Amino acid sequence: MTTTDQIPSWKKLSLFAVTWPIFIDSVLRMLLGTVDVFMLSRVSDTATGAVGLANEIIFFCILMFGFVGIGTSVAVSQYIGARREQEASRISALAITINLIFGILVSLALVSFGEPLLQLLNLNPEQIGIASHYLKIIGGFIWIEALSYAISSVIRSTGHTKSVMYVTLGVNIIHMTGNYLLIFGNFGFPQWGVTGAAVSTVISRLLGIIVLIVILYRRIPAPIRHKDYVTWNGSYVKQIMSIGLPAAGEHLSWQSQYLMIISFVNMIGVTALNTHVYVMNVSNYFMALAMAIGSGTEIIVGQMVGAGEKKAAYHRLIKSVRISFILTLVIVGIASLFRYQLIGMFTNDPDIIAVGATIFLLSIVLEPGRTFNTVVINSLRAAGDARFPVMMGVLSMWGVSVPLAYVLGVHFGFGLLGIWIAFAVDEWLRGIIMLLRWRSRAWEKKALVKPLSVSDVSIETQA
C-alpha cells in the first residue's frame, strides 16, 4: 500500500477545490430555467409568467428526485471515508435504479395531471394553456433529470465535482443554442415559441445524461457490476432512505408551502406573479454560493464522519457557515446596488421594476438567514442527523411562513413585499435553530457506517 493510499480521503479534499465547481454547476443548472424565462420575456410577459410557474412545478419534482440523491451522497461519502469503496459502488448502482423508476412514475403523473395541478394555483385560463403545454413536454422526459441527479450525486461524492460541472456547461450551451433556433425560428428552423424552449431543454438534458453515464464508470472508486443495478439490498436501501426520506419530507414541505404562497401571489394579481417570477430567477443566483458551500461541506463532513473524525467535522461546518454568510452578504449587497437594472433585464413595466427593486433590498436581510439553512442542514444530513431538520422545517414553514405570508401579503395588503417578509422570518428562524442543533453535537451518534480498521482495509483490498 502506497503512502498516498494511506492518507484518509477527506484529507485530500479542500473546501475551495470541491466547492467552486459545484457553484458553477449550480449557476449553470439555474440558467436552464432562466434562459427560458429571459428569452420568452421577448415574446410576452404572459408567456413568461406561465412558463415560470410551470418551472416551479418542475423544480418541485427535481427536488423530490433529490431525496435518493441526498441519501446516496451521504452514504457514498461515508463509505468512501470509511475506506469501503466496493460497498460505495454497490449502493450507488442501486440508488440509480431507484431514481430512474421514480422518475418514470413522475413523468407519467405530470403528463396525466399537469393541467389540473395548474388550475389549483389560481392561474388565469390563458396562462394555464401555455403552462400546460410546456409542462407536458418537459414533464414527459423528467425521468432524465431523475437519472442525472442520482449519477451526479455519486460522482460528486467521490470528490470529482469538476466533471459534473463540465457536463452542465455543455448542456447549457446546447440549450441556449436550441432556444435561439427554436423559440425565434432563426436560420430556417421553425418558430415554436414556448414549444421550442421545451424541446431544447429535453434534447440538451438527454445528451447530458449520456456523458454523465460515461463519466460515472471512470470516476467510481470500485467497478459497478451490471447485476448491482438489479440486486436488491435492504440494508443499502435503509441507509439511503434514512437520510433521503426526511430530506424529501423537508423538500416536500418547503415546495408545497411555496406553491401555497404562490396561490396567494396569484390572488394579488398577474403583475405580482410576473414580478415574483423575475425576482426569483435572480434570487436563485444569490443562493448559489451558499448551496455550493453547503454541498462541498457535506461531501467533506460525510467523509470525516465515515472516518470517525467528528471533531474535525464539527469545526469544518462552523468555518463553512462563516465563509458562506460573509460571501452571501457581500454578493447580495452588491446586487442590490444594481437592482433596477437586474429587473430591467426582463421587462420594461415600471410597476414590476419598482416592486422587484424593493424586494431586492429585502434580500440583504433574507439571504444570509437562508445561508444557515443551506449549509448547516446539509452537514446535519451528512452526519446522519436527517430527522430533526424536517421536523423543525415543517413547523416553521407551515406555522410561520404560510400564515404570515397570507396575513401580510393578502389580509393587510402589503402585496408581494409582505410575502417576501414572511420568507425572511421563516429562513432566519430555521437557520438559527439548525445552528443550535449542530452546536449541541447530537448528530455525533448518528453515523451510517463505521470505519474499517487497517487490517480490514487490507483484506478488502486483496478481495
KANOR-V350592 format. One record per helix or strand. SS is the DSSP state (hx for helix, st for strand). FROM is the first residue (numbers start at 1). LEN is the number of residues. Records with the same first field share a line. If there is no record, write none. Layout:
SS->FROM-LEN, FROM-LEN
//
This chain:
hx->3-4, 9-4, 15-26, 45-37, 85-36, 125-16, 143-15, 161-22, 186-3, 194-26, 226-4, 234-35, 270-37, 310-28, 339-6, 350-33, 387-25, 416-25, 442-4, 454-9
//
